Amino acid sequence: MDRSHRDSPNVLFRTRVAAVRRVSPGFLRVTLEGSDLARLVPRGLDQRLKILLPDGELPASLDESLLPETEWRRRWRAIPASSRPPMRSYTVSESRPDRGELDLDFFVHAAPGPGSGWASSARVGDRLVLSAPDRHRDTGSHGVQWRPGNATRVLIGGDETAYPAIRGIVNALGPDIDAEVVLEAGDPADAEFLTGELKTGRVELALREKGMRGGEALLDTAAGRLAKIGSVLAGDDGGFYAWFATESSRVSAIRHRATEAGIARDRVHAQGYWNDRPR
């Protein structure tokens, strides 16, 4: 038994594509449906799940709903590498368990990876399996990294891959939270699409100019915001929390800028959502 997943509440859900639509120049929204999705725990915030992306037919060993994580991972690893479905993490855009539906928003990169490549060719009726918490096994907050504690001031930032998580986090904030949001975008229309769905927060656009690598514009803008916030906090950062998600190689630099600004490490969460490297 794989001890690292022994107590996981995640199970495998079989789904089919119910709809695909372009919601902005860079984003495709894929609606999945499946009767067992009624058991999926919808946490909102930055809840992430795993999707297994088949190249054609789904392997028979994974074509079984509600498999516990230890079992589906064992079967997945047993599939020859040449035919094993790539596994990727995605944020839940919206979950509707009462209707057996789930939305995933895919940002289509200039050089698509397995996730955005699958979404670009997805058609109604296509099969997809995903791993997420089962309400019959759930005991906590599995899949959520947003942990602001008692913070009343928050800074939230990310590039396009983080937009679904940013939507979930910002729209869950209470009216007493002072929120600043930094959105990196190559196309302002993608940021405008997200901003139109945010219920609160002051939004700043970090435009990725031609030739810039993923996460660079966010890093530059976030560094300035962290420096200003750090000078105001002057070491008293118990009421502050920052959350960032972007290209993996920018994460350590964001954490370093926060430390330079005098913000405690435990008040900043930064994580990589993708890798900007040749595939």
Salt bridges, closest charged atoms under 4 A:
ASP2 OD2 - ARG77 NH1 3.51
GLU33 OE2 - ARG16 NH1 2.19
ASP63 OD1 - ARG14 NH1 3.26
ASP63 OD1 - ARG127 NH2 2.48
GLU64 OE1 - ARG75 NH1 3.06
GLU69 OE2 - HIS5 ND1 3.27
GLU69 OE2 - ARG73 NE 2.71
GLU71 OE2 - ARG74 NH2 2.66
GLU71 OE2 - ARG75 NE 2.67
GLU94 OE1 - ARG96 NH1 3.51
GLU101 OE1 - ARG96 NE 2.91
GLU101 OE1 - ARG99 NH2 3.39
ASP103 OD2 - ARG96 NH1 2.93
ASP105 OD1 - ARG29 NE 2.71
ASP105 OD2 - ARG167 NH2 3.09
ASP134 OD2 - ARG39 NH2 2.67
ASP138 OD1 - ARG43 NH2 2.31
GLU160 OE2 - ARG208 NH2 2.98
ASP178 OD1 - ARG202 NH1 2.58
GLU180 OE2 - ARG153 NH2 3.37
GLU180 OE2 - ARG202 NH2 3.79
GLU180 OE1 - ARG225 NH2 2.53
GLU184 OE2 - ARG208 NH1 2.77
GLU197 OE2 - ARG29 NH2 3.81
GLU197 OE1 - ARG167 NE 2.54
GLU216 OE2 - ARG250 NH2 3.76
GLU247 OE1 - ARG250 NE 3.83
GLU260 OE2 - HIS256 NE2 3.15
ASP276 OD2 - ARG213 NE 2.91
